Amino acid sequence: MNTAVKKKPMTWKKFKRFIPIYILMLPGLIYLFINNYMPLPGLTVAFKQYNAAKGIYGSPWVGFKNFTYLFTTNDAFVITRNTICYNLAFIVVNTVMAITVAIVLSELTGGIKKFYQSAILLPNLLSSVIIGYLVFAFFSVENGFVNNQILKLFGQDPIRWYSEPKYWPFILVFVSAWKTVGYNCIIYLATLMGFDKSYYESAQIDGATKLQQIRYITLPLLRPTIIMLTLMAIGRIFYSDFGLFYQVPMNQGALYPTTNTIDTYVYRGLLQLGNISMSAAAGVYQSIVGFILVLSANLIVRRIDKDSALF
C-alpha cells in the first residue's frame, strides 16, 4: 500500500497568505544579492593583472601569480602566525568571558540588569578609530594613564608601549575582549532566557549549588549556541579585525612583528604597490581556507554529536 503523501500544488489563494512574509524577506534578499552575489564576478581579478582602463574582463590573465605574493614574501610566516594565533586566542578568551558575563547578567533583576546589558554592548558600537585613541590615552608615553598614574604609583619607570612589541599580544587580546564580549554576551543571554526554569527549581530542591547548576544545566544547554558561534569564528580564522590591528597600534612600524596580520599586510602592500589584484588574491585565499575550516570543524562536531552540528 502506497502511503506517500502527495504534495498539493501551490495555488494563488495559498500564495496570497504568504505575501506579507515575502515582503518582509525582500529587503534582506535584496541586500544579500547586492552585497554577496553581485561582487562574485570580481573574483576573477585575483587571477588577472588588473588594469582599470581595460576593466575586469579586459585585463590579462596571470593565473596564480598574484597568490605567490602572500607565500614568497619574507613576512609570510609572521603574518600567518599572527593571524591564526590571535584568532585562536580571541575565540577562547571571548567565548569564556561572554558566557561568564551572560550567566552573571541572567542572575540580575530589575532596572540594573537593563543598564548593564546596554553598557556592556556600548564598546561594540564604537569605531576602531575611537578605540585606538582610547587605548592611546592609556598607553601614551608622555601623557598616558598607565605611565603617569599606575606605574608612577608603584615607583616604576615609564614604558614606551608603542615601541615594545612584546606587550601588544596581551593588549590586543584585552581590547578585543572588551569590544566584542558584549555582543556575544547578548546572544548567550538570549539563549539563557529561553531555558526551562523547572530544571533549576528541581536542582535547588535536590540541594545543588549555583556552580553545580551552571556546570550540569546551563553549560550543557548552551552547548549548541557555543558550537555555532565557535564554528562561525573558525570560518574567519584567516581574517583579522583590520581596525584592531591597524588603528589601535597606531600603525607603528616597531610593532609589526606582533601586530602585522594578513589583512594589514595586504593593505599596506596595496598602498605601496597599488596592486588591486594582489589584494583580491588575498581575499580569495582567506575565503577558501575559511570555507574548508568550517566544513572540517563541522564534520568533527557531527561525528562527536550530530545534533550539535550546523549541517
Summary of the structure (lengths in Angstrom):
residues: 311
radius of gyration: 24.9
end to end distance: 33.4
largest distance: 89.1
contacts: 838
relative contact order: 0.12
helix: 75%
strand: 1%
